[in-house]
Amino acid sequence: MSGNQSAKDEKKSSRFLILVVSDNPTWKLSAYEIAKGCLAQEAWVFRENSKYPGVFARGDRVIVYVGGHGEHRQCFIASGTVSDAVLMMEANVCGLKFSRKLPLKDIQYFSPPVSILSIKDQLDFITLKNNPNWAICLMKAARTISEKDFSFIETQAFHRLS
């Protein structure tokens, strides 16, 4: 199979996901600091008890969401691509140990980050738009979203009017 064919197959089978990090009082670091540490290593990490949607595949597209209460809270901060479908064992990010590490590539930072509050009404994966508990859909470490929602978030990051 040619390299061009495998690239087409990768794109065709890609899923679209949000990778979520929230504050954790035992870490003594903000969710944003953990996210920056992961992305600096071109990876995403999961704790042993993390809930995420099955097996990842090379070529899956991801957007990083920072929850919590610190800097860039409730914002999408970057996008990227899963570079290898194998979750590596044991990872160390910012001096913290995690049980799984997902390799990423083609990371693009959103500057400034995209606030979910300003776009949540346009996102299909948020089903409780007028409910105070609308963010319950972001309680997992990762979740799948539609290509439409993924593209909309990236468009907000990269095609803003000055």
DRENRO-653011 format. One record per residue (C-alpha): chain; x, y, z. Coordinates in steps of 0.1 Angstrom, whole numbers, plus 5000, padded with zeros to 4 digits. Layout:
% DRENRO-653011
("A" (X Y Z))
...
***
This chain:
% DRENRO-653011
("A" (5000 5000 5000))
("A" (5014 5034 4991))
("A" (5020 5061 5017))
("A" (4993 5082 5001))
("A" (4968 5053 5004))
("A" (4976 5048 5041))
("A" (4971 5085 5048))
("A" (4937 5084 5031))
("A" (4927 5053 5052))
("A" (4939 5071 5084))
("A" (4918 5101 5076))
("A" (4887 5081 5067))
("A" (4887 5061 5099))
("A" (4896 5090 5122))
("A" (4874 5098 5152))
("A" (4871 5132 5168))
("A" (4876 5134 5205))
("A" (4880 5159 5234))
("A" (4907 5152 5259))
("A" (4897 5166 5293))
("A" (4918 5176 5323))
("A" (4904 5191 5355))
("A" (4920 5204 5387))
("A" (4929 5178 5413))
("A" (4937 5191 5448))
("A" (4962 5164 5454))
("A" (4983 5174 5424))
("A" (4991 5209 5436))
("A" (4991 5219 5399))
("A" (4963 5235 5379))
("A" (4946 5216 5351))
("A" (4962 5240 5326))
("A" (4997 5232 5340))
("A" (4991 5195 5336))
("A" (4978 5200 5300))
("A" (5009 5221 5291))
("A" (5031 5194 5306))
("A" (5014 5167 5285))
("A" (5015 5187 5253))
("A" (5052 5196 5258))
("A" (5058 5158 5257))
("A" (5036 5154 5227))
("A" (5013 5131 5247))
("A" (4982 5129 5268))
("A" (4980 5109 5301))
("A" (4953 5090 5318))
("A" (4950 5078 5354))
("A" (4943 5041 5360))
("A" (4906 5047 5368))
("A" (4901 5072 5339))
("A" (4871 5067 5317))
("A" (4877 5071 5280))
("A" (4860 5058 5248))
("A" (4876 5025 5240))
("A" (4907 5021 5219))
("A" (4924 5050 5202))
("A" (4935 5048 5166))
("A" (4964 5064 5148))
("A" (4950 5095 5130))
("A" (4922 5102 5156))
("A" (4919 5140 5159))
("A" (4918 5155 5194))
("A" (4910 5188 5211))
("A" (4923 5196 5246))
("A" (4898 5210 5271))
("A" (4908 5225 5304))
("A" (4882 5223 5332))
("A" (4886 5233 5368))
("A" (4890 5267 5384))
("A" (4925 5280 5374))
("A" (4940 5296 5344))
("A" (4922 5290 5310))
("A" (4894 5271 5328))
("A" (4865 5261 5306))
("A" (4886 5266 5275))
("A" (4898 5246 5245))
("A" (4936 5252 5244))
("A" (4950 5230 5215))
("A" (4943 5204 5189))
("A" (4964 5175 5176))
("A" (4964 5140 5162))
("A" (4970 5106 5178))
("A" (5004 5094 5164))
("A" (5003 5059 5177))
("A" (4973 5038 5187))
("A" (4992 5020 5215))
("A" (4987 5034 5250))
("A" (5021 5033 5266))
("A" (5024 5021 5302))
("A" (5035 5045 5330))
("A" (5040 5081 5323))
("A" (5055 5110 5343))
("A" (5042 5145 5337))
("A" (5052 5175 5358))
("A" (5065 5151 5385))
("A" (5032 5132 5386))
("A" (5028 5095 5377))
("A" (5000 5083 5354))
("A" (4992 5048 5343))
("A" (4987 5054 5305))
("A" (5002 5077 5279))
("A" (4988 5084 5245))
("A" (5013 5098 5219))
("A" (5002 5128 5199))
("A" (5016 5148 5170))
("A" (5008 5179 5150))
("A" (4998 5199 5181))
("A" (4985 5233 5174))
("A" (4979 5257 5204))
("A" (4949 5280 5203))
("A" (4960 5316 5210))
("A" (4940 5328 5227))
("A" (4922 5297 5240))
("A" (4886 5292 5230))
("A" (4861 5296 5259))
("A" (4834 5269 5258))
("A" (4810 5294 5274))
("A" (4810 5316 5243))
("A" (4802 5286 5219))
("A" (4784 5259 5240))
("A" (4750 5267 5224))
("A" (4765 5258 5189))
("A" (4779 5225 5200))
("A" (4758 5194 5195))
("A" (4776 5173 5221))
("A" (4763 5197 5248))
("A" (4727 5186 5253))
("A" (4719 5204 5285))
("A" (4725 5239 5271))
("A" (4702 5258 5295))
("A" (4708 5236 5325))
("A" (4733 5246 5352))
("A" (4748 5211 5349))
("A" (4756 5215 5312))
("A" (4792 5205 5317))
("A" (4784 5170 5329))
("A" (4792 5159 5293))
("A" (4828 5167 5300))
("A" (4832 5145 5332))
("A" (4852 5118 5314))
("A" (4889 5119 5306))
("A" (4880 5117 5269))
("A" (4849 5117 5249))
("A" (4840 5114 5212))
("A" (4824 5143 5194))
("A" (4812 5149 5158))
("A" (4834 5161 5131))
("A" (4811 5191 5128))
("A" (4817 5201 5165))
("A" (4854 5194 5161))
("A" (4856 5216 5130))
("A" (4836 5244 5146))
("A" (4859 5246 5177))
("A" (4890 5247 5154))
("A" (4874 5273 5133))
("A" (4868 5294 5164))
("A" (4905 5291 5173))
("A" (4921 5297 5138))
("A" (4897 5319 5119))
("A" (4887 5346 5143))
("A" (4883 5381 5130))
("A" (4909 5406 5144))
***
